[in-house]
Amino acid sequence: MDERELFSAESVRRQLPDDDTLYDLASLFKMFGDPTRAKILSCLQLRDMYVGELAETLKMTDSAVSHQLRVLRGAKLVKGVKEGKEVRYSLDDDHVTKIMEYGLTHVNEGK
């Protein structure tokens, strides 16, 4: 390897995010790797919903939807607002909306 290649590789290496940050990024993307979670996120991209509405829409049990929502909340992808005895879920912020939009654009390219 010549000096120019070594400098270039070293320069790139210094600009990389640290390992913990890359681990967190990989963990975030794993959340999108589950089709059920992707469906829930897609529903919430359209509008805020309650567990029962998500369960009915996705033909799942309330318990199964609640489990996935807990995982998504833990990853800060969705948030819930208590309204009486129920919780209304939405995407956590605009970043999640953008990730969904970019992801869908990417997978639909060339279709």
N, C-alpha and C positions, 0 to 999 in steps of 0.2 A: 504494500500500500504506500503510495507516495504521500508527501507532506500535505498536499492540498486535500486529499481524501481524508487523512487523519484529522486535519483541522475542521473539515466539514462535519465529520462524524462527531467530533468532540463538541462542536458548536451546537449541533442538533441535540446531543445528549444533555447539555446544560439547560436547554430550553424546555425539556420534557417536564410535565407535571411530576411531582414526587409520587412514590409508590402508593402511599395511602390515598392520595387523591385519585389515582388511576383505579385502585381497588374499589373506592366508593363509586366511581363512574361505571365500572363493570357491574357492580351490585345494582345500580339504578337501572341499567339496561336489562338486567335479568328480570326486573319487574314487568317489562314489556314482552318478555319471552313466553309468558303463559297466555294461551288464547282466551281463557276466561277473564283474566285481568284486562286483557286488551279490549274485550267486548264491554266490560264495565266502564273502562275509560272512554270508549267510543260513545257509549250512552250518555255519560256525564259531559262529554264534549258538546252534545246536542242540548242538554238542559239538566238542571239539578233534579235529583230523584231520591225517593225514599227506598229503603231496602225492599219493601213489598213490590214497588213498581219495577225495580231492577229484576227481582226474582220472576215476576210475571213476564216481563219483556224477554228475559233470557231463558225462560222455562227452567228455572232452577229453584231450589228450596231457599227460604229466607236464611237458613243456617249456612248454606254454602256461600251465598252472596255476602253475608256478614263476615264470614271467615276471610274472604278475599278482600273485603273493604278494610279489615283490620291490617292486613298485610300492606295494602296500598297506603293506608294512613301512616303506618310505620315508616314507609319510604317517602312520606311527605308529598305524595302524588294526589291524594284526595283529602278533603276536610269535611267534617260534619258539623252541622248546627242543630242543636236540640230545639225541637218545636213541640212542646207538650210532651207526649209520650214517645214521639218519633224523632228520628234524626234525618235531616235533609242533607244529602251528600252532593258535593260539587268537586270539580277539579281544584287542586290547591291554589294554583296561580296561573298566570299567563304562560310561564315557561312550559308547563305541562301541555297546555293547548298547542304551543308551537312545536314541541317534540312530537305530538300526535300528528299535526299537520305535515311536518317534514317527513316523518316516517311513512305516512300514507302516500305522500307525493313520490317518495323514493320507490316504494313497492309497486306503485301503479305506473311507473315510467315504462314506456314501451308496450303497454297493454293495449 
